[in-house]
């Protein structure tokens, strides 16, 4: 009985001590999740001196004093560590420009797979391509196939959408390089060494073409696929 009374007497002290230690050593952030747009900034504050990092700097970067900058549309985590503890803040970079609906980017899919997922109006269907008319006037969506598998997809746009498509792409993809002689602008979907898809914007004869292709296809040559998408886009938009 004396032991039980002793333990009961000590219990408040044990609880108080445990809580005090937890509070003293607990690392926290002033925000557990944030959302922002491309190039916008939000500052995070930690309860201790920490080292900041981002799990995906393509989506969002963080400075040494906790300022988060929106990189490209997507989700990631900002990590804060004091050496003993680590906490995370969920980050979502939202699109400001929803002007266009991108193609179904399932490279290697069959025509049947694309048809099942694509909701736009089918206009052309032949052995090597599918062409859809978008609900937005002057926009066509094209898929090309090689060995019955989708190897590239793209937009055909009237020239009036020049500014819109550049804003749309810049908040989703990183500019990589350009070929002024060919009128081509290249974008990628990740940081150097980690990107898996390339996006090529071409301006020809008053029409804009945006082509999406896997990294290996973009690394080789886009000329054949470019011309095929452009021709198909003209066929769709001409109807």
Buried (B, 14 or more C-beta within 10 A) or exposed (E): EEEEEEEEEEEEEEEEEEEEEEEEEEBEBEBEEBEBEBEBEBEBEBBBEBEBBBEBBBBBBBEEEBEBBBBBBBBBBBBBBBEEBEBBBEBBBBBBBEBBBBBBBBBEBEBEBBBEEBEBEEBBEEEEBBBBBBEBEBBBBBBBBEEEEBBBBBBBBBEEBEEBBBBBBBBBBBBBEEEEEBEBBBBBBBBEEEBEBBBBBBBBEEBBBBBBBBBEBBEEEBEEBBEBBBBBBBBBBEE
